[in-house]
């Protein structure tokens, strides 16, 4: 199988299929998506699937707001025959230190400037939203009713089906083994199923983005970091919003089908692509949850799993072209929020590849910002 | 009882069952012939002399299980359709049951049917392993079925319809029907994990203990990729559901 494409997108997660959909919608023909497993088999399908507008930088707030508004319309816009199961139960983000409370107030100012309907809550008001929380553990909270949760498999499926209808070819179980360049330009992609001639390659490979960079001879300042999640048996509706704390390092929500999904960060997680499960996580997760939300100690855990964050030095994505290699584009380094930025990634990447002005600004998110000392730090991540 | 219903009782069967040790060694014929009638083609058909010579043509056949190698020639030669070959060594969990079958249409190899017991009651789902219908069978085809081992001495006939219908729930935790799984396979979801992720089959409290096998069977039936060659999903802790509170250790023994 030797063939030609206008653009090859590496990675069949939310980013890859959303970029392909937008390119095809804007009229590009012969777009190919390459995925080494099946769609959403990597970070997208392993994520906590929460989406929120409550961020600390204007940039993240606007990317998130754009994406959440797109998720609200997605079933109709993508003409999906299923349901992406978007539940907007809100995010309750709690502060447990004074320093955190000051940061939250700053975040709210940024959010309100952009028209995000978030609000400040006292511990008592927060307890009205999640009655079984131990409010003595917190100093304040913020809440945004537009935040929520959706099904990452179905969302990816919705984009993939829409992209296919527009002529995009999605090749699953196809591994990229090399990227060919000529005179500083992309000329093709070698896969285990043959060679594809193309002037454009998009690196949307999630946890494997650094490796794809290496195949193109481009050193990317990224590393994969394992993050773990557990899920409980389904129970009757208990909790509307996501419960999240940055300082206590936890996020926890009830999915529409009734199970609770919860995860936490850990400074000691391996950086080598390992996605095995650890007992340490299970214990720590149980400890934090039972302390903050005591009622939940009765829930039965049915499974834990792990996936990879693609970490960048400032915890922000790398978007756009690479000056050393013409035709090589980056959509990676999300550091844990790639799924929720999917629709925004799709549109800005398609626009930048086609040389159009971007709907949202991405010029500060190029790969060389670190060399220039222009990192864009986000204060609010787990 | 046998005279009235034509169905062998446990007592009837006790006298003709091959010993467990013999069953563990490989295929062997089981002759469920309980009536004295003038008939001896089984004896003349067996080339190994495993079916002993009849003193009186009305005698019931007696088989020497150590001489029998389970070749199955006697199956088609019995006018009463009362000989079966049982192979309990087919796999760790499954046995082969070879059955004389004189109905039309014949089942196709690889399809699923409803296995029946001696009374004609549905027992389980079984897969058709082979259909022998050459000159040697002389219009008494022999169908071999793959059945769960515990049913090797129960299944003695089958009906050609699948034991499962599109409405059969195959993931009980998430209530996913066979019809839904078949539809997903038709749409192009071709591995256990793909089906699990798009439908939630296997995501419930039992974590796929029942549906995993059944979904893989369906994928095999639809795509021809054998179960052993399909991609398995990842096994993750905990092995069985455990309360968050129990993970804390300490005093809480709820």
Interface residues (C-beta under 8 A of the other chain):
Chain A: X38 X39 X40 X41 X45 X153 X154 X157 X231 X232 X233 X234 X257 X277 X279 X282 X283 X285 X286 X287 X289 X290 X296 X297 X298 X299 X300 X301 X302 X303 X304 X305
Chain B: X191 X193 X194 X197 X198 X200 X203 X204 X205 X207 X234 X236 X237 X238 X241 X242 X243 X244 X245 X247 X248 X252 X254
